[in-house]
Amino acid sequence: MTTTPIDWNQIGGIFSIGSTINNFIAAGAKAETERYKLKSQGLNYQHQQDMAKINAKMLNMQARQVAMAYDRQFMTKTMAQSIKTSRARTSFAARGIQMGVGSTADVFITDAVMKEIDKLTMNSNKVRAVEQMRTRGVQADIRGDMLGVSASNMFASASTVSPILNMTSTLLTGAADFAKNEGYGF
C-alpha cells in the first residue's frame, strides 16, 4: 500500500473555491435583503403619506364643521339678544316710558354696542378656530408630500441594489484569490 502525499495547494484551492461559492451566494442574499429592506421602508413611508393625506382631509372637514358650529352659535346668540331687546322695549312701552329719549336711549344704545362687540368677538373666535384647523390640515398635507418624497427615494435606492452585481464582484474577488493561491498571480 502506497500513500500519496497530500498536496496542500490543491486542498487550499478547493477550500478557496468553496469559500468563493459560499461568499457568492451570501452576496446575492445580502443584496436581496437590502433591496427588500429599502422597499419595505418605501412602503412604510407610502403608508404614512396616505395617512397624512387622510388626516389633512379630515382636518379640512373639521374646519368646516367648526365654522358651521360657530355660525349656529352666532345665530343663536344674535336671536337671543334680539329677543332680549324686544322684551325690554315691550316692558318699557307697557310701563308708559317714552322710547329713544334720555336713559332709555342710553340703554338701547349700550345694548346695540354690546351686541356688536359680541358679534365681533364670536366672528374673531370663529376665524381663529377655523384657521388653526386649516393650518393643521396644511401641515399634514405637507408632511404627506415629504413622506411621498422619502418613499420615492427608498424605491429608487432599492432599484439600484443589484444582487447580480454583488455576486459578480464576489466571484471576481474569489477567482483572483484562487489564482493567487495557485501561483497564477497577476
C-alpha positions as semicolon CSV with decimal commas, in nm:
position;residue;x (nm);y (nm);z (nm)
1;M;0,000;0,000;0,000
2;T;0,146;0,328;-0,107
3;T;0,039;0,654;0,033
4;T;0,011;0,956;-0,182
5;P;0,144;1,270;-0,030
6;I;-0,120;1,534;0,041
7;D;-0,095;1,832;-0,189
8;W;-0,191;2,118;0,041
9;N;-0,209;2,359;-0,253
10;Q;-0,492;2,153;-0,403
11;I;-0,677;2,140;-0,072
12;G;-0,629;2,516;-0,029
13;G;-0,761;2,568;-0,381
14;I;-1,066;2,354;-0,308
15;F;-1,134;2,549;0,010
16;S;-1,085;2,871;-0,181
17;I;-1,341;2,761;-0,441
18;G;-1,584;2,655;-0,166
19;S;-1,537;2,985;0,014
20;T;-1,590;3,177;-0,310
21;I;-1,915;2,988;-0,382
22;N;-2,034;3,046;-0,027
23;N;-1,949;3,419;-0,049
24;F;-2,113;3,431;-0,395
25;I;-2,443;3,302;-0,255
26;A;-2,417;3,519;0,059
27;A;-2,355;3,834;-0,150
28;G;-2,669;3,767;-0,354
29;A;-2,875;3,704;-0,041
30;K;-2,737;4,015;0,128
31;A;-2,824;4,231;-0,174
32;E;-3,176;4,085;-0,191
33;T;-3,221;4,151;0,181
34;E;-3,106;4,510;0,138
35;R;-3,337;4,560;-0,160
36;Y;-3,638;4,422;0,032
37;K;-3,546;4,634;0,334
38;L;-3,542;4,950;0,121
39;K;-3,870;4,853;-0,049
40;S;-4,024;4,789;0,293
41;Q;-3,915;5,132;0,414
42;G;-4,059;5,284;0,096
43;L;-4,392;5,108;0,155
44;N;-4,389;5,227;0,516
45;Y;-4,334;5,586;0,401
46;Q;-4,611;5,544;0,143
47;H;-4,849;5,426;0,416
48;Q;-4,755;5,720;0,637
49;Q;-4,809;5,950;0,338
50;D;-5,155;5,807;0,279
51;M;-5,242;5,851;0,648
52;A;-5,114;6,211;0,647
53;K;-5,327;6,288;0,339
54;I;-5,632;6,133;0,508
55;N;-5,561;6,339;0,821
56;A;-5,531;6,654;0,609
57;K;-5,873;6,588;0,455
58;M;-6,025;6,516;0,795
59;L;-5,880;6,836;0,939
60;N;-6,029;7,035;0,650
61;M;-6,365;6,871;0,713
62;Q;-6,332;6,954;1,082
63;A;-6,256;7,316;0,990
64;R;-6,587;7,329;0,800
65;Q;-6,767;7,169;1,096
66;V;-6,612;7,422;1,334
67;A;-6,724;7,705;1,106
68;M;-7,078;7,566;1,098
69;A;-7,081;7,529;1,479
70;Y;-6,970;7,890;1,522
71;D;-7,233;8,003;1,269
72;R;-7,504;7,825;1,472
73;Q;-7,370;7,980;1,792
74;F;-7,368;8,321;1,622
75;M;-7,727;8,275;1,505
76;T;-7,848;8,157;1,848
77;K;-7,669;8,436;2,031
78;T;-7,796;8,714;1,800
79;M;-8,151;8,577;1,818
80;A;-8,132;8,571;2,199
81;Q;-8,000;8,929;2,202
82;S;-8,281;9,043;1,970
83;I;-8,543;8,875;2,190
84;K;-8,390;9,043;2,497
85;T;-8,405;9,385;2,324
86;S;-8,765;9,328;2,213
87;R;-8,870;9,231;2,566
88;A;-8,703;9,543;2,706
89;R;-8,882;9,765;2,451
90;T;-9,212;9,593;2,526
91;S;-9,160;9,631;2,900
92;F;-9,072;9,999;2,869
93;A;-9,368;10,062;2,640
94;A;-9,606;9,876;2,874
95;R;-9,498;10,098;3,161
96;G;-9,551;10,407;2,952
97;I;-9,185;10,504;2,929
98;Q;-9,102;10,714;2,625
99;M;-8,861;10,534;2,392
100;G;-8,546;10,687;2,245
101;V;-8,523;10,971;2,495
102;G;-8,287;11,009;2,791
103;S;-8,188;10,699;2,982
104;T;-8,397;10,466;2,761
105;A;-8,196;10,583;2,460
106;D;-7,875;10,513;2,654
107;V;-7,996;10,164;2,747
108;F;-8,071;10,072;2,386
109;I;-7,751;10,229;2,251
110;T;-7,546;10,039;2,509
111;D;-7,735;9,723;2,422
112;A;-7,665;9,772;2,049
113;V;-7,295;9,834;2,115
114;M;-7,271;9,520;2,332
115;K;-7,444;9,317;2,061
116;E;-7,193;9,439;1,805
117;I;-6,898;9,363;2,036
118;D;-7,035;9,011;2,095
119;K;-7,075;8,958;1,719
120;L;-6,719;9,072;1,650
121;T;-6,584;8,852;1,930
122;M;-6,773;8,548;1,803
123;N;-6,653;8,610;1,448
124;S;-6,294;8,653;1,567
125;N;-6,313;8,326;1,764
126;K;-6,461;8,151;1,459
127;V;-6,187;8,274;1,226
128;R;-5,914;8,177;1,473
129;A;-6,053;7,826;1,531
130;V;-6,113;7,757;1,161
131;E;-5,769;7,883;1,060
132;Q;-5,598;7,675;1,328
133;M;-5,774;7,367;1,194
134;R;-5,689;7,454;0,834
135;T;-5,326;7,518;0,929
136;R;-5,307;7,173;1,086
137;G;-5,454;7,034;0,764
138;V;-5,192;7,209;0,553
139;Q;-4,917;7,083;0,784
140;A;-5,048;6,727;0,748
141;D;-5,063;6,770;0,371
142;I;-4,702;6,895;0,361
143;R;-4,594;6,605;0,582
144;G;-4,765;6,370;0,337
145;D;-4,577;6,525;0,046
146;M;-4,245;6,489;0,228
147;L;-4,322;6,126;0,310
148;G;-4,400;6,070;-0,058
149;V;-4,057;6,204;-0,148
150;S;-3,899;5,973;0,111
151;A;-4,093;5,676;-0,030
152;S;-3,977;5,759;-0,383
153;N;-3,618;5,783;-0,260
154;M;-3,642;5,443;-0,090
155;F;-3,785;5,282;-0,404
156;A;-3,512;5,446;-0,616
157;S;-3,245;5,319;-0,375
158;A;-3,398;4,971;-0,382
159;S;-3,382;4,967;-0,761
160;T;-3,008;5,039;-0,752
161;V;-2,928;4,736;-0,534
162;S;-2,824;4,458;-0,771
163;P;-2,773;4,104;-0,641
164;I;-2,611;4,008;-0,974
165;L;-2,358;4,290;-0,943
166;N;-2,272;4,194;-0,585
167;M;-2,245;3,827;-0,679
168;T;-2,026;3,906;-0,980
169;S;-1,798;4,122;-0,769
170;T;-1,766;3,842;-0,513
171;L;-1,699;3,588;-0,786
172;L;-1,424;3,803;-0,938
173;T;-1,263;3,859;-0,600
174;G;-1,278;3,487;-0,526
175;A;-1,130;3,399;-0,868
176;A;-0,845;3,643;-0,809
177;D;-0,776;3,488;-0,467
178;F;-0,785;3,139;-0,620
179;A;-0,543;3,240;-0,895
180;K;-0,310;3,398;-0,641
181;N;-0,314;3,080;-0,427
182;E;-0,244;2,860;-0,730
183;G;0,052;3,071;-0,831
184;Y;-0,122;3,227;-1,129
185;G;-0,099;3,573;-0,974
186;F;-0,143;3,874;-1,190
